[in-house]
Each structure stands twice: as structure tokens, then as C-alpha cells.
Amino acid sequence: MTTDTKINQASLDQLFFKARTANGFIDKAVPMALLQEVYDIARMGATSMNTQPTRYVFLNSPESRARLIPALSPGNVEKTKVAPVTVIVATDSQFFEHMPQVWHVPTAKDMFAGNAPLAQGTATRNGTLGGAYFMIAARAVGLDCGPMSGVDLAKVNAEFFPDGRFTANFLINLGYGDDSKLFDRNPRLSFEQACTVL
């Protein structure tokens, strides 16, 4: 299906123009059904050969988030403690095990299984895409996101993924933002600064 219909301005505002990185959260739980809805939207985003290597670990309790605190940079500790949910956006190094389910060419699994550099590059690139889709999907259903890279990923991996199959990429605090904690919006680069037309 293709369309030349632009979504309305209110939708663009919610996803991008008025959306802000949450720096704190109000005390309001995020229902599990809403987390599943976010995933069900995000999983529809495009990945190369439909590989879908992103994995999401929902730290949905103070106890689970406490396991994360030693890995966080100081500026990320308090907001993670008060966030209703923290998502570890991770990458599955063995994503290709699912290729017979998600791709129409039977030999796709073997292509990745027999080429470690190809599998790693595909997982890293598309795993990050999955995290971005997840943030847009969360905003679409009315949640606020606080993505974080101020974290010792090796500590996260040791704590949550000791078998080494998954590797943490970045974190997202998720919930309903406390507008009083927002920073002023920082400038974005102009088209001329960021884009080249050949």
C-alpha cells in the first residue's frame, strides 16, 4: 500500500514538533497492555530483510530498575528511579534463528549464520532502528520517552544478559512526563548544515 496523504499537523506535533525528551515523570503507571500496544506498532517498522533484531526488556518495578542503577551515569539515576518503566533496548545476536518465520527466502538464515560480520552489522544497524521505531510508537499512544546513552553498557549486559546473546544498545525511560522537569529545547541543525543534494 502506498499513499501520498500527509498525516495531520496534530499528529506531527505529537510525534516530533511538540514532543520532548522526558527528564522526569509523574506518578502514573503504564499498563502492560499499553506496552504491548507500543511494541505491536513498533514491530511494523522496516528492517532490512525483515530481520527484527531488536529486543525490549521492560523494567517495570522499582526492584528491577534498582539492578540498573549501578550502571547509570549520575544524571540519569533519579529520573530512572521515578520512571514507571525503563526499557533496555537490546540487540539479539542470533536474530537469524527467526528468519524462516519472518522472511520468504528459506536460505536467509544460513546466509547470516555463516557470515558473522554481516550478522553483526545487520543486528547493530537494524536493532537501533527498532529502538527509534519504539520511541515513535510510544509517543503515538500518548507516552513520553526519555532515551539515555549515559550508561555503562558492559555493566547492563553483565547484569541482565550474562549469556551474551543479547547486548544492550540504549535505555528509554517511559511514562507520563513531568513538564516541570523539561529542559529548554535545544536547536536543530538546518537543512543546509545536515543535508547534501547531489
N, C-alpha and C positions, 0 to 999 in steps of 0.2 A: 504494500500500500504506500503510495506517495501522496503528498498533499502540498499545496502551496499556500495553505492557510496559516497565518501567523497567530500564535496564541495572544490573548489579550494582555493589555498593559498591567492589569492587576496580577496576572499570573507571572509575568516577567518581574514585577516588583517583588513578589513573594519569593521567587527563586533566586533573584540576583540583585536588583537595584536597591531594594529596601531590606534585603536580608543582611544580617550582621553576624559576625563570629561571636558566639555567646562566651562571655567571660565570667558568668555566674548564672545560677539557676534559682527559680522559685521552688518552693516545696510542693511539688505536684508530680505524682507518679506517672510513669509512661506505661500503659497497659501492654502486656505481652502481645495481644492481638495487633496493636499498632506497630510494634517492632516487626512482626511478621508481614504486615502490610507494606512497610518500608522495604523489606527485603524483596517481596514479591514484585514491587515496582522496579527496584534497582537491578534485579536479575535480568530484566529485559534489555538493559543497555548492551550495546555492541562490544564484543571482544573478538579478537582475531580467531577465526575458525571456531567461534563459539566456545572457547576454552574455559571461560568462567573460573579462573583460578583463585578468586578472592574468597576468603573465609572470614566470618564475622563472629567474634566471641563477645557476648553481652555480659558485662559485669554489672549485675542487676541488684546487687546488695552491698551494704557497707562492708561486709566481710570480704567479699570478692574484690572490691576496689582497694581494700587495705593491703591486699597482696601486691598491688601495683605501686603503692606509694613509694617504696624504696627506689624505684626506677625513674621516678619523675624529677624533673628539674624543679627547684623551689617555687618558681612562679606558677607551676601547674598543680601544686598539691591541694590547696584549699578548694579550688573550683572543682577538682575531681572528687573530693570528699563530699561536696554538696550536690553534685550532679546525680540525677536519678539513675542514669545509665552511662557507663563508659564502654565504648566499643573498641575492641582491639581489631583493627583491620589487618588481616594476615594473608599470607600467600601460601597456597598448597603446592609444594614442590612436586608432588605426584598427581597433579591435576589431570594428567593424561589418562589416568585409570578410568576416568568417566567419559573419555572420548567416544566409545561405542554408543553411549547413551545420547550424547549431545551433538554429534557430527555425523554426516551422512556418508563419509568415506571410511570403510572398515579398517584401512591400514593407518589411519591417523595416529592411533595410539602408539604403534610401533615406530612411527616417524619421530615422535618426541622421546619415547623410551630409549631409543638408540642414539640420541644426539643431545647430550647433557647441556652444551652451550645454548642450543636452540630452545630447549625446555626452560632453562633458567631465564633467558631473555624474554621469552613469551610470558612466563609466570610473573616476572617483575613488572613488565610494562602493563599487562592486562590486569594484574592484581591491583595496581594503583588506579587504573580506570574504574574498577569496581568500587573502590572506596569513594571516588568522586561521584559516581552514579548514586551511591548510597546517601551521600550528603544532599544531593538534589532531591532525591526521593523523600528524605526526611523533611526537608523544607516544604515539599509539595503537600504533605499531610499535616502541616502546622507545627512541626517540631523545630527547635533551634539546635544548631550544631556548634561545637567548639573543637575544631580539629587541632591536634597537638603533635608536634615533632620534637618537643623538648622532653625527650625520654631516652633512657639507656635501653635500646632495643635488645641488647645482649642479655640484660637482666630480665626483661619481659620474656624473652624466649626461654631462658633457664627456668623461670617460674611457671610459665603456662604451657610451653611446648618442649619439654625436655627430650622428647624422642626425635626432634629435629625435622619432622615432616613439614610443619607449618613454621613460618617465620613472620614476626611482627613487622608491619610496614609503618603504620602510624596509628594514632589514637583519635577517637572522636568522643567528646562529652556530649551527651544527648539529653534533651528535656525541653523545658519551657524557660526561656531566658529571662534573667533579671535585668531589665533595661537600665537600672541604676548603675550597673557594673560595666556597661559598654564603654569601650574606648571611642574617641573620635575616629571617624572613618579616615583612613589614610588614602592618599592619592593613588590612582592607577596610571600606568603608562599610556600615552596616547597611541593612536593607530600608527602614526609616523615613527614613533620610538620602537614599537614592538613588531611591526609588520613590514615585510618586503614584498613588493609585487614585481614579478619578472615577466 
